[in-house]
Amino acid sequence: MKKLNVVFLGTPDFSVPSLDILYNHPLVNLKYVVSMPDRKAGRGMEFKSPEVIEYAKSKKVDFFQTENINKEQEFLDKLKSKKIDALVVLAFAQFLGEKVLNLPTLGCFNIHTSLLPKYRGAAPIQYALLNGDKSTGVSIQKMVKKMDAGDIAWSHPVEIHENETGGQLYTRLKYQAALSLNDFIYALKDENLNYEKQNEANVSFAPTLKREDGYLDFKNQTYQQIINKVHALYPWPGTYCFLGKKRLKVFDIVKSDRKLKPGELHSTDSNLIIGCSDSSLRLSYIQLEGKKPCSDIDLLNGLKDIPEINPSKE
């Protein structure tokens, strides 16, 4: 049986299980792995290859690294000569121009960790949790020039568990993406795909998150909004407020029955409790700037004076 000639484009650890599926798939000839250039990382600031390149090296798969694949005409000509059937893209961090999109005979396919057209963009996993969604999923769409807007070729729903964090859902979707890709390859080879256009009326976006997005605004946010944010943004970028002039990272909270005004801090009974817009909550596991992560009980035992929660982001 003739195999599909496939090129994989990706960068981080999240992409590796899907790359591993392609490498081991009985219907695939993995011709190239394409990724970003090596970057300086770690305490020694030594050059480090992206995780997908490390995988390619370990399996002796041909690879190519570039800041912009659209400008690599010589490499694109080489791919064209190899009669590539499909490009598979997952967390590549580059937009593909028309000459790249038109290169494979069957198309370029992007794996996205939401059920499109919901949450187009860079952070679909976190936005599903921020909004308190009960489910999400994996979509594989045939790429067009507009971001995440191509026809859906394959999708798989995933239930979101109660109290699931961004890190936990990230890990589950990392492997579900690979499982979905496995099934998609069989359907692609058998020409058994039913493409579905995205309904533009249902489009929503999940833009790149920044560190400041983790700020907890107790005066204006409900308990549910705050717990959603604490879960969604763990482990990155994390959530925080200010205790006096020091940043206080917040890892976990518990609802409290104590009646407090929004933003009001209560620190008796060895608990750190603060009012939010509709109720009160306990900051149960935290880390004050300059100290180790601990319970609120341990933090309060180590402080002589309890400063106020600072409403300012400054």
Phi and psi restraints in degrees (value plus and minus 20) as a CYANA .aco file:
   2 LYS   PHI     -90.9   -50.9
   2 LYS   PSI     111.0   151.0
   3 LYS   PHI    -108.9   -68.9
   3 LYS   PSI     141.4   181.4
   4 LEU   PHI    -102.8   -62.8
   4 LEU   PSI     111.3   151.3
   5 ASN   PHI    -104.3   -64.3
   5 ASN   PSI      95.4   135.4
   6 VAL   PHI    -143.8  -103.8
   6 VAL   PSI     121.4   161.4
   7 VAL   PHI    -135.4   -95.4
   7 VAL   PSI     114.5   154.5
   8 PHE   PHI    -127.9   -87.9
   8 PHE   PSI     112.6   152.6
   9 LEU   PHI    -140.9  -100.9
   9 LEU   PSI      97.9   137.9
  10 GLY   PHI    -186.8  -146.8
  10 GLY   PSI     157.7   197.7
  11 THR   PHI    -157.2  -117.2
  11 THR   PSI     -80.2   -40.2
  12 PRO   PHI    -107.0   -67.0
  12 PRO   PSI    -198.2  -158.2
  13 ASP   PHI     -75.8   -35.8
  13 ASP   PSI     -54.2   -14.2
  14 PHE   PHI     -75.2   -35.2
  14 PHE   PSI     -50.5   -10.5
  15 SER   PHI    -102.1   -62.1
  15 SER   PSI     -36.4     3.6
  16 VAL   PHI     -84.8   -44.8
  16 VAL   PSI     -64.1   -24.1
  17 PRO   PHI     -79.2   -39.2
  17 PRO   PSI     -58.1   -18.1
  18 SER   PHI     -88.0   -48.0
  18 SER   PSI     -58.9   -18.9
  19 LEU   PHI     -82.7   -42.7
  19 LEU   PSI     -59.8   -19.8
  20 ASP   PHI     -83.7   -43.7
  20 ASP   PSI     -57.5   -17.5
  21 ILE   PHI     -80.2   -40.2
  21 ILE   PSI     -66.0   -26.0
  22 LEU   PHI     -84.6   -44.6
  22 LEU   PSI     -62.0   -22.0
  23 TYR   PHI     -81.2   -41.2
  23 TYR   PSI     -56.2   -16.2
  24 ASN   PHI    -119.0   -79.0
  24 ASN   PSI     -21.0    19.0
  25 HIS   PHI     -93.5   -53.5
  25 HIS   PSI     112.6   152.6
  26 PRO   PHI     -88.3   -48.3
  26 PRO   PSI     -34.5     5.5
  27 LEU   PHI    -124.4   -84.4
  27 LEU   PSI      -9.1    30.9
  28 VAL   PHI    -144.8  -104.8
  28 VAL   PSI     113.8   153.8
  29 ASN   PHI    -122.3   -82.3
  29 ASN   PSI      87.7   127.7
  30 LEU   PHI    -101.2   -61.2
  30 LEU   PSI      85.1   125.1
  31 LYS   PHI    -104.3   -64.3
  31 LYS   PSI     -60.1   -20.1
  32 TYR   PHI    -170.9  -130.9
  32 TYR   PSI     132.0   172.0
  33 VAL   PHI    -134.7   -94.7
  33 VAL   PSI     108.1   148.1
  34 VAL   PHI    -137.7   -97.7
  34 VAL   PSI     115.1   155.1
  35 SER   PHI    -172.9  -132.9
  35 SER   PSI    -195.8  -155.8
  36 MET   PHI     -95.7   -55.7
  36 MET   PSI     142.9   182.9
  37 PRO   PHI     -86.0   -46.0
  37 PRO   PSI     144.3   184.3
  38 ASP   PHI     -80.7   -40.7
  38 ASP   PSI     127.5   167.5
  39 ARG   PHI    -146.5  -106.5
  39 ARG   PSI     135.1   175.1
  40 LYS   PHI     -94.6   -54.6
  40 LYS   PSI     116.1   156.1
  41 ALA   PHI    -173.4  -133.4
  41 ALA   PSI     143.1   183.1
  42 GLY   PHI      60.8   100.8
  42 GLY   PSI     156.0   196.0
  43 ARG   PHI     -83.0   -43.0
  43 ARG   PSI     -55.6   -15.6
  44 GLY   PHI    -102.3   -62.3
  44 GLY   PSI     -24.3    15.7
  45 MET   PHI      30.0    70.0
  45 MET   PSI      25.5    65.5
  46 GLU   PHI    -110.1   -70.1
  46 GLU   PSI     133.7   173.7
  47 PHE   PHI     -87.5   -47.5
  47 PHE   PSI     114.3   154.3
  48 LYS   PHI    -151.7  -111.7
  48 LYS   PSI     115.4   155.4
  49 SER   PHI     -98.1   -58.1
  49 SER   PSI     130.7   170.7
  50 PRO   PHI     -77.1   -37.1
  50 PRO   PSI     134.6   174.6
  51 GLU   PHI     -79.7   -39.7
  51 GLU   PSI     -56.3   -16.3
  52 VAL   PHI     -88.4   -48.4
  52 VAL   PSI     -50.5   -10.5
  53 ILE   PHI     -91.9   -51.9
  53 ILE   PSI     -59.0   -19.0
  54 GLU   PHI     -79.9   -39.9
  54 GLU   PSI     -60.0   -20.0
  55 TYR   PHI     -84.0   -44.0
  55 TYR   PSI     -66.6   -26.6
  56 ALA   PHI     -79.1   -39.1
  56 ALA   PSI     -61.5   -21.5
  57 LYS   PHI     -82.4   -42.4
  57 LYS   PSI     -62.1   -22.1
  58 SER   PHI     -86.5   -46.5
  58 SER   PSI     -48.0    -8.0
  59 LYS   PHI    -121.4   -81.4
  59 LYS   PSI     -18.4    21.6
  60 LYS   PHI      38.7    78.7
  60 LYS   PSI      21.2    61.2
  61 VAL   PHI    -113.7   -73.7
  61 VAL   PSI     117.5   157.5
  62 ASP   PHI     -79.6   -39.6
  62 ASP   PSI     119.7   159.7
  63 PHE   PHI    -159.8  -119.8
  63 PHE   PSI     142.8   182.8
  64 PHE   PHI    -165.1  -125.1
  64 PHE   PSI     115.0   155.0
  65 GLN   PHI    -141.0  -101.0
  65 GLN   PSI     116.7   156.7
  66 THR   PHI    -178.2  -138.2
  66 THR   PSI     132.1   172.1
  67 GLU   PHI     -98.1   -58.1
  67 GLU   PSI     -45.2    -5.2
  68 ASN   PHI    -173.9  -133.9
  68 ASN   PSI      80.5   120.5
  69 ILE   PHI     -83.9   -43.9
  69 ILE   PSI     -45.5    -5.5
  70 ASN   PHI     -84.4   -44.4
  70 ASN   PSI     -42.5    -2.5
  71 LYS   PHI    -117.0   -77.0
  71 LYS   PSI     -18.1    21.9
  72 GLU   PHI    -116.6   -76.6
  72 GLU   PSI      50.2    90.2
  73 GLN   PHI     -82.8   -42.8
  73 GLN   PSI     -59.5   -19.5
  74 GLU   PHI     -81.4   -41.4
  74 GLU   PSI     -63.8   -23.8
  75 PHE   PHI     -87.4   -47.4
  75 PHE   PSI     -60.3   -20.3
  76 LEU   PHI     -83.4   -43.4
  76 LEU   PSI     -57.3   -17.3
  77 ASP   PHI     -83.9   -43.9
  77 ASP   PSI     -57.6   -17.6
  78 LYS   PHI     -84.1   -44.1
  78 LYS   PSI     -62.4   -22.4
  79 LEU   PHI     -82.9   -42.9
  79 LEU   PSI     -61.0   -21.0
  80 LYS   PHI     -81.4   -41.4
  80 LYS   PSI     -57.3   -17.3
  81 SER   PHI     -89.1   -49.1
  81 SER   PSI     -42.2    -2.2
  82 LYS   PHI    -109.6   -69.6
  82 LYS   PSI     -17.5    22.5
  83 LYS   PHI      33.4    73.4
  83 LYS   PSI      44.4    84.4
  84 ILE   PHI     -92.5   -52.5
  84 ILE   PSI     113.2   153.2
  85 ASP   PHI    -105.6   -65.6
  85 ASP   PSI     -60.9   -20.9
  86 ALA   PHI    -170.7  -130.7
  86 ALA   PSI     125.4   165.4
  87 LEU   PHI    -126.3   -86.3
  87 LEU   PSI     111.5   151.5
  88 VAL   PHI    -133.0   -93.0
  88 VAL   PSI     107.9   147.9
  89 VAL   PHI    -142.2  -102.2
  89 VAL   PSI     111.7   151.7
  90 LEU   PHI    -169.4  -129.4
  90 LEU   PSI      94.5   134.5
  91 ALA   PHI      34.5    74.5
  91 ALA   PSI      32.6    72.6
  92 PHE   PHI    -108.1   -68.1
  92 PHE   PSI     -46.9    -6.9
  93 ALA   PHI      50.5    90.5
  93 ALA   PSI       0.8    40.8
  94 GLN   PHI    -157.9  -117.9
  94 GLN   PSI     122.2   162.2
  95 PHE   PHI    -100.1   -60.1
  95 PHE   PSI     122.5   162.5
  96 LEU   PHI    -119.1   -79.1
  96 LEU   PSI     108.2   148.2
  97 GLY   PHI     -98.6   -58.6
  97 GLY   PSI     156.1   196.1
  98 GLU   PHI     -83.2   -43.2
  98 GLU   PSI     -57.8   -17.8
  99 LYS   PHI     -88.6   -48.6
  99 LYS   PSI     -48.1    -8.1
 100 VAL   PHI     -96.2   -56.2
 100 VAL   PSI     -64.5   -24.5
 101 LEU   PHI     -80.0   -40.0
 101 LEU   PSI     -52.2   -12.2
 102 ASN   PHI    -108.7   -68.7
 102 ASN   PSI     -21.8    18.2
 103 LEU   PHI     -91.0   -51.0
 103 LEU   PSI     -69.3   -29.3
 104 PRO   PHI     -98.1   -58.1
 104 PRO   PSI     131.7   171.7
 105 THR   PHI     -90.7   -50.7
 105 THR   PSI     -53.5   -13.5
 106 LEU   PHI    -118.4   -78.4
 106 LEU   PSI     -39.1     0.9
 107 GLY   PHI     106.1   146.1
 107 GLY   PSI     152.8   192.8
 108 CYS   PHI    -123.1   -83.1
 108 CYS   PSI     114.0   154.0
 109 PHE   PHI    -146.0  -106.0
 109 PHE   PSI     105.9   145.9
 110 ASN   PHI    -125.4   -85.4
 110 ASN   PSI     112.7   152.7
 111 ILE   PHI    -113.9   -73.9
 111 ILE   PSI     104.3   144.3
 112 HIS   PHI    -147.3  -107.3
 112 HIS   PSI     116.6   156.6
 113 THR   PHI    -114.2   -74.2
 113 THR   PSI      37.5    77.5
 114 SER   PHI    -177.6  -137.6
 114 SER   PSI     150.3   190.3
 115 LEU   PHI    -111.2   -71.2
 115 LEU   PSI      72.8   112.8
 116 LEU   PHI     -78.6   -38.6
 116 LEU   PSI     126.0   166.0
 117 PRO   PHI    -107.8   -67.8
 117 PRO   PSI      -6.8    33.2
 118 LYS   PHI     -96.8   -56.8
 118 LYS   PSI     113.5   153.5
 119 TYR   PHI      41.8    81.8
 119 TYR   PSI      34.4    74.4
 120 ARG   PHI     -87.3   -47.3
 120 ARG   PSI     122.9   162.9
 121 GLY   PHI     103.7   143.7
 121 GLY   PSI    -186.2  -146.2
 122 ALA   PHI    -105.3   -65.3
 122 ALA   PSI     -39.8     0.2
 123 ALA   PHI    -149.5  -109.5
 123 ALA   PSI      31.8    71.8
 124 PRO   PHI     -86.0   -46.0
 124 PRO   PSI     -51.6   -11.6
 125 ILE   PHI     -85.1   -45.1
 125 ILE   PSI     -67.5   -27.5
 126 GLN   PHI     -88.4   -48.4
 126 GLN   PSI     -57.9   -17.9
 127 TYR   PHI     -89.6   -49.6
 127 TYR   PSI     -51.6   -11.6
 128 ALA   PHI     -81.2   -41.2
 128 ALA   PSI     -60.4   -20.4
 129 LEU   PHI     -95.5   -55.5
 129 LEU   PSI     -59.0   -19.0
 130 LEU   PHI     -77.3   -37.3
 130 LEU   PSI     -57.7   -17.7
 131 ASN   PHI    -110.4   -70.4
 131 ASN   PSI     -16.1    23.9
 132 GLY   PHI      49.8    89.8
 132 GLY   PSI       7.1    47.1
 133 ASP   PHI     -84.6   -44.6
 133 ASP   PSI     129.0   169.0
 134 LYS   PHI    -111.0   -71.0
 134 LYS   PSI     -35.3     4.7
 135 SER   PHI    -172.1  -132.1
 135 SER   PSI     141.0   181.0
 136 THR   PHI    -166.9  -126.9
 136 THR   PSI    -166.2  -126.2
 137 GLY   PHI     147.0   187.0
 137 GLY   PSI    -188.1  -148.1
 138 VAL   PHI    -141.4  -101.4
 138 VAL   PSI     112.0   152.0
 139 SER   PHI    -139.6   -99.6
 139 SER   PSI     120.9   160.9
 140 ILE   PHI    -136.7   -96.7
 140 ILE   PSI      96.7   136.7
 141 GLN   PHI    -139.0   -99.0
 141 GLN   PSI     124.1   164.1
 142 LYS   PHI     -96.5   -56.5
 142 LYS   PSI      99.0   139.0
 143 MET   PHI     -92.2   -52.2
 143 MET   PSI     123.3   163.3
 144 VAL   PHI    -147.4  -107.4
 144 VAL   PSI     157.5   197.5
 145 LYS   PHI     -85.7   -45.7
 145 LYS   PSI     -49.2    -9.2
 146 LYS   PHI     -99.9   -59.9
 146 LYS   PSI     117.5   157.5
 147 MET   PHI     -79.4   -39.4
 147 MET   PSI     102.7   142.7
 148 ASP   PHI      36.0    76.0
 148 ASP   PSI       7.9    47.9
 149 ALA   PHI    -127.5   -87.5
 149 ALA   PSI     -18.9    21.1
 150 GLY   PHI     -92.5   -52.5
 150 GLY   PSI     148.1   188.1
 151 ASP   PHI     -83.9   -43.9
 151 ASP   PSI     121.5   161.5
 152 ILE   PHI     -99.7   -59.7
 152 ILE   PSI     103.0   143.0
 153 ALA   PHI    -118.1   -78.1
 153 ALA   PSI     -47.1    -7.1
 154 TRP   PHI    -177.2  -137.2
 154 TRP   PSI     123.4   163.4
 155 SER   PHI    -169.7  -129.7
 155 SER   PSI     133.3   173.3
 156 HIS   PHI    -165.3  -125.3
 156 HIS   PSI      98.2   138.2
 157 PRO   PHI     -94.9   -54.9
 157 PRO   PSI     131.6   171.6
 158 VAL   PHI    -156.6  -116.6
 158 VAL   PSI     106.4   146.4
 159 GLU   PHI     -93.8   -53.8
 159 GLU   PSI     119.5   159.5
 160 ILE   PHI    -114.6   -74.6
 160 ILE   PSI     107.1   147.1
 161 HIS   PHI    -100.4   -60.4
 161 HIS   PSI     132.7   172.7
 162 GLU   PHI     -82.1   -42.1
 162 GLU   PSI     114.5   154.5
 163 ASN   PHI      46.4    86.4
 163 ASN   PSI      -4.6    35.4
 164 GLU   PHI     -88.5   -48.5
 164 GLU   PSI     119.4   159.4
 165 THR   PHI    -115.4   -75.4
 165 THR   PSI     147.2   187.2
 166 GLY   PHI     -78.8   -38.8
 166 GLY   PSI     -59.4   -19.4
 167 GLY   PHI     -85.8   -45.8
 167 GLY   PSI     -60.1   -20.1
 168 GLN   PHI     -88.3   -48.3
 168 GLN   PSI     -64.1   -24.1
 169 LEU   PHI     -88.0   -48.0
 169 LEU   PSI     -57.1   -17.1
 170 TYR   PHI     -74.3   -34.3
 170 TYR   PSI     -67.4   -27.4
 171 THR   PHI     -86.1   -46.1
 171 THR   PSI     -63.3   -23.3
 172 ARG   PHI     -83.9   -43.9
 172 ARG   PSI     -61.8   -21.8
 173 LEU   PHI     -93.0   -53.0
 173 LEU   PSI     -47.5    -7.5
 174 LYS   PHI     -77.9   -37.9
 174 LYS   PSI     -62.6   -22.6
 175 TYR   PHI    -104.0   -64.0
 175 TYR   PSI     -51.1   -11.1
 176 GLN   PHI     -86.5   -46.5
 176 GLN   PSI     -54.8   -14.8
 177 ALA   PHI     -78.9   -38.9
 177 ALA   PSI     -62.2   -22.2
 178 ALA   PHI     -86.8   -46.8
 178 ALA   PSI     -62.2   -22.2
 179 LEU   PHI     -84.2   -44.2
 179 LEU   PSI     -60.9   -20.9
 180 SER   PHI     -85.6   -45.6
 180 SER   PSI     -59.3   -19.3
 181 LEU   PHI     -82.4   -42.4
 181 LEU   PSI     -59.8   -19.8
 182 ASN   PHI     -76.7   -36.7
 182 ASN   PSI     -69.3   -29.3
 183 ASP   PHI     -88.0   -48.0
 183 ASP   PSI     -58.0   -18.0
 184 PHE   PHI     -80.4   -40.4
 184 PHE   PSI     -60.9   -20.9
 185 ILE   PHI     -80.5   -40.5
 185 ILE   PSI     -62.2   -22.2
 186 TYR   PHI     -81.6   -41.6
 186 TYR   PSI     -63.8   -23.8
 187 ALA   PHI     -87.5   -47.5
 187 ALA   PSI     -56.9   -16.9
 188 LEU   PHI     -85.1   -45.1
 188 LEU   PSI     -63.7   -23.7
 189 LYS   PHI     -85.4   -45.4
 189 LYS   PSI     -56.2   -16.2
 190 ASP   PHI    -106.7   -66.7
 190 ASP   PSI     -17.0    23.0
 191 GLU   PHI      33.1    73.1
 191 GLU   PSI      25.3    65.3
 192 ASN   PHI    -137.5   -97.5
 192 ASN   PSI      19.5    59.5
 193 LEU   PHI    -123.6   -83.6
 193 LEU   PSI     117.3   157.3
 194 ASN   PHI    -130.6   -90.6
 194 ASN   PSI      79.8   119.8
 195 TYR   PHI     -93.4   -53.4
 195 TYR   PSI     117.5   157.5
 196 GLU   PHI    -145.3  -105.3
 196 GLU   PSI     105.1   145.1
 197 LYS   PHI     -88.6   -48.6
 197 LYS   PSI     124.5   164.5
 198 GLN   PHI     -98.1   -58.1
 198 GLN   PSI     118.8   158.8
 199 ASN   PHI    -102.5   -62.5
 199 ASN   PSI      88.0   128.0
 200 GLU   PHI     -83.2   -43.2
 200 GLU   PSI     -41.7    -1.7
 201 ALA   PHI     -89.8   -49.8
 201 ALA   PSI     -39.2     0.8
 202 ASN   PHI    -123.9   -83.9
 202 ASN   PSI      -8.7    31.3
 203 VAL   PHI     -89.8   -49.8
 203 VAL   PSI     115.2   155.2
 204 SER   PHI    -155.7  -115.7
 204 SER   PSI     145.2   185.2
 205 PHE   PHI    -145.1  -105.1
 205 PHE   PSI     131.9   171.9
 206 ALA   PHI    -151.4  -111.4
 206 ALA   PSI      57.6    97.6
 207 PRO   PHI     -88.1   -48.1
 207 PRO   PSI     145.1   185.1
 208 THR   PHI     -75.2   -35.2
 208 THR   PSI     115.1   155.1
 209 LEU   PHI    -105.0   -65.0
 209 LEU   PSI     128.4   168.4
 210 LYS   PHI    -139.8   -99.8
 210 LYS   PSI     141.8   181.8
 211 ARG   PHI     -76.6   -36.6
 211 ARG   PSI     -58.8   -18.8
 212 GLU   PHI     -88.9   -48.9
 212 GLU   PSI     -34.6     5.4
 213 ASP   PHI     -86.6   -46.6
 213 ASP   PSI     -35.4     4.6
 214 GLY   PHI    -104.5   -64.5
 214 GLY   PSI     -18.4    21.6
 215 TYR   PHI     -87.3   -47.3
 215 TYR   PSI     112.1   152.1
 216 LEU   PHI    -117.2   -77.2
 216 LEU   PSI      96.1   136.1
 217 ASP   PHI    -120.7   -80.7
 217 ASP   PSI      65.7   105.7
 218 PHE   PHI     -83.0   -43.0
 218 PHE   PSI     -52.2   -12.2
 219 LYS   PHI     -88.3   -48.3
 219 LYS   PSI     -49.2    -9.2
 220 ASN   PHI    -137.6   -97.6
 220 ASN   PSI     -24.6    15.4
 221 GLN   PHI    -131.9   -91.9
 221 GLN   PSI     125.8   165.8
 222 THR   PHI     -97.9   -57.9
 222 THR   PSI     147.8   187.8
 223 TYR   PHI     -78.1   -38.1
 223 TYR   PSI     -64.0   -24.0
 224 GLN   PHI     -83.8   -43.8
 224 GLN   PSI     -60.0   -20.0
 225 GLN   PHI     -83.1   -43.1
 225 GLN   PSI     -58.5   -18.5
 226 ILE   PHI     -91.9   -51.9
 226 ILE   PSI     -65.1   -25.1
 227 ILE   PHI     -86.1   -46.1
 227 ILE   PSI     -55.3   -15.3
 228 ASN   PHI     -81.1   -41.1
 228 ASN   PSI     -61.6   -21.6
 229 LYS   PHI     -88.8   -48.8
 229 LYS   PSI     -61.8   -21.8
 230 VAL   PHI     -79.8   -39.8
 230 VAL   PSI     -62.8   -22.8
 231 HIS   PHI     -90.5   -50.5
 231 HIS   PSI     -66.2   -26.2
 232 ALA   PHI     -83.9   -43.9
 232 ALA   PSI     -59.5   -19.5
 233 LEU   PHI    -117.2   -77.2
 233 LEU   PSI      -6.2    33.8
 234 TYR   PHI    -119.1   -79.1
 234 TYR   PSI     108.1   148.1
 235 PRO   PHI    -111.8   -71.8
 235 PRO   PSI     -30.6     9.4
 236 TRP   PHI    -155.7  -115.7
 236 TRP   PSI     120.2   160.2
 237 PRO   PHI    -101.5   -61.5
 237 PRO   PSI     -21.0    19.0
 238 GLY   PHI      65.4   105.4
 238 GLY   PSI     143.3   183.3
 239 THR   PHI    -137.2   -97.2
 239 THR   PSI     133.2   173.2
 240 TYR   PHI    -179.4  -139.4
 240 TYR   PSI     144.0   184.0
 241 CYS   PHI    -161.9  -121.9
 241 CYS   PSI    -186.3  -146.3
 242 PHE   PHI    -144.1  -104.1
 242 PHE   PSI     109.0   149.0
 243 LEU   PHI    -124.2   -84.2
 243 LEU   PSI      84.3   124.3
 244 GLY   PHI      45.5    85.5
 244 GLY   PSI    -143.9  -103.9
 245 LYS   PHI    -121.8   -81.8
 245 LYS   PSI     -15.3    24.7
 246 LYS   PHI    -124.7   -84.7
 246 LYS   PSI     123.0   163.0
 247 ARG   PHI     -93.1   -53.1
 247 ARG   PSI     114.1   154.1
 248 LEU   PHI    -137.7   -97.7
 248 LEU   PSI      88.5   128.5
 249 LYS   PHI     -95.1   -55.1
 249 LYS   PSI     119.4   159.4
 250 VAL   PHI    -137.9   -97.9
 250 VAL   PSI      97.9   137.9
 251 PHE   PHI    -121.8   -81.8
 251 PHE   PSI     -48.5    -8.5
 252 ASP   PHI    -175.3  -135.3
 252 ASP   PSI     128.8   168.8
 253 ILE   PHI    -155.9  -115.9
 253 ILE   PSI     140.3   180.3
 254 VAL   PHI    -155.8  -115.8
 254 VAL   PSI     119.6   159.6
 255 LYS   PHI     -86.6   -46.6
 255 LYS   PSI     123.1   163.1
 256 SER   PHI    -141.1  -101.1
 256 SER   PSI     129.7   169.7
 257 ASP   PHI    -108.5   -68.5
 257 ASP   PSI     -28.0    12.0
 258 ARG   PHI     -86.8   -46.8
 258 ARG   PSI     119.7   159.7
 259 LYS   PHI    -110.8   -70.8
 259 LYS   PSI      91.3   131.3
 260 LEU   PHI    -152.8  -112.8
 260 LEU   PSI     133.1   173.1
 261 LYS   PHI     -92.4   -52.4
 261 LYS   PSI     133.7   173.7
 262 PRO   PHI     -75.1   -35.1
 262 PRO   PSI     103.7   143.7
 263 GLY   PHI      67.9   107.9
 263 GLY   PSI     -28.1    11.9
 264 GLU   PHI     -96.7   -56.7
 264 GLU   PSI     114.7   154.7
 265 LEU   PHI    -125.1   -85.1
 265 LEU   PSI     115.2   155.2
 266 HIS   PHI    -149.0  -109.0
 266 HIS   PSI     107.4   147.4
 267 SER   PHI    -149.3  -109.3
 267 SER   PSI       2.0    42.0
 268 THR   PHI    -106.2   -66.2
 268 THR   PSI     155.9   195.9
 269 ASP   PHI      39.8    79.8
 269 ASP   PSI       4.3    44.3
 270 SER   PHI      41.8    81.8
 270 SER   PSI      -1.2    38.8
 271 ASN   PHI    -142.2  -102.2
 271 ASN   PSI     129.7   169.7
 272 LEU   PHI    -123.8   -83.8
 272 LEU   PSI      85.1   125.1
 273 ILE   PHI    -138.3   -98.3
 273 ILE   PSI     119.1   159.1
 274 ILE   PHI    -157.4  -117.4
 274 ILE   PSI     124.6   164.6
 275 GLY   PHI    -100.7   -60.7
 275 GLY   PSI     122.8   162.8
 276 CYS   PHI    -138.6   -98.6
 276 CYS   PSI    -192.1  -152.1
 277 SER   PHI     -86.7   -46.7
 277 SER   PSI     -42.5    -2.5
 278 ASP   PHI    -147.9  -107.9
 278 ASP   PSI     -25.3    14.7
 279 SER   PHI    -187.6  -147.6
 279 SER   PSI    -174.8  -134.8
 280 SER   PHI    -153.9  -113.9
 280 SER   PSI     139.9   179.9
 281 LEU   PHI    -165.6  -125.6
 281 LEU   PSI     136.3   176.3
 282 ARG   PHI    -122.8   -82.8
 282 ARG   PSI     110.4   150.4
 283 LEU   PHI    -103.7   -63.7
 283 LEU   PSI      67.9   107.9
 284 SER   PHI    -103.2   -63.2
 284 SER   PSI     -48.0    -8.0
 285 TYR   PHI    -159.5  -119.5
 285 TYR   PSI      98.5   138.5
 286 ILE   PHI    -165.5  -125.5
 286 ILE   PSI     154.0   194.0
 287 GLN   PHI    -167.9  -127.9
 287 GLN   PSI      91.7   131.7
 288 LEU   PHI    -100.1   -60.1
 288 LEU   PSI     120.7   160.7
 289 GLU   PHI     -67.7   -27.7
 289 GLU   PSI     106.0   146.0
 290 GLY   PHI      69.7   109.7
 290 GLY   PSI     -22.8    17.2
 291 LYS   PHI    -144.0  -104.0
 291 LYS   PSI     151.6   191.6
 292 LYS   PHI    -105.1   -65.1
 292 LYS   PSI     138.3   178.3
 293 PRO   PHI     -79.9   -39.9
 293 PRO   PSI     121.9   161.9
 294 CYS   PHI    -182.4  -142.4
 294 CYS   PSI     154.3   194.3
 295 SER   PHI     -94.7   -54.7
 295 SER   PSI     141.7   181.7
 296 ASP   PHI     -83.4   -43.4
 296 ASP   PSI     -51.2   -11.2
 297 ILE   PHI     -81.5   -41.5
 297 ILE   PSI     -68.2   -28.2
 298 ASP   PHI     -85.6   -45.6
 298 ASP   PSI     -57.8   -17.8
 299 LEU   PHI     -84.0   -44.0
 299 LEU   PSI     -66.1   -26.1
 300 LEU   PHI     -85.0   -45.0
 300 LEU   PSI     -55.1   -15.1
 301 ASN   PHI     -85.3   -45.3
 301 ASN   PSI     -44.4    -4.4
 302 GLY   PHI    -116.4   -76.4
 302 GLY   PSI     -20.2    19.8
 303 LEU   PHI    -129.2   -89.2
 303 LEU   PSI     115.9   155.9
 304 LYS   PHI     -98.5   -58.5
 304 LYS   PSI     -64.2   -24.2
 305 ASP   PHI    -144.7  -104.7
 305 ASP   PSI     124.8   164.8
 306 ILE   PHI    -124.7   -84.7
 306 ILE   PSI      87.3   127.3
 307 PRO   PHI     -92.9   -52.9
 307 PRO   PSI     148.7   188.7
 308 GLU   PHI     -97.7   -57.7
 308 GLU   PSI     134.6   174.6
 309 ILE   PHI     -86.5   -46.5
 309 ILE   PSI     105.2   145.2
 310 ASN   PHI    -107.5   -67.5
 310 ASN   PSI      99.3   139.3
 311 PRO   PHI     -92.3   -52.3
 311 PRO   PSI     -31.7     8.3
 312 SER   PHI    -104.6   -64.6
 312 SER   PSI     128.6   168.6
 313 LYS   PHI    -107.3   -67.3
 313 LYS   PSI     -23.1    16.9
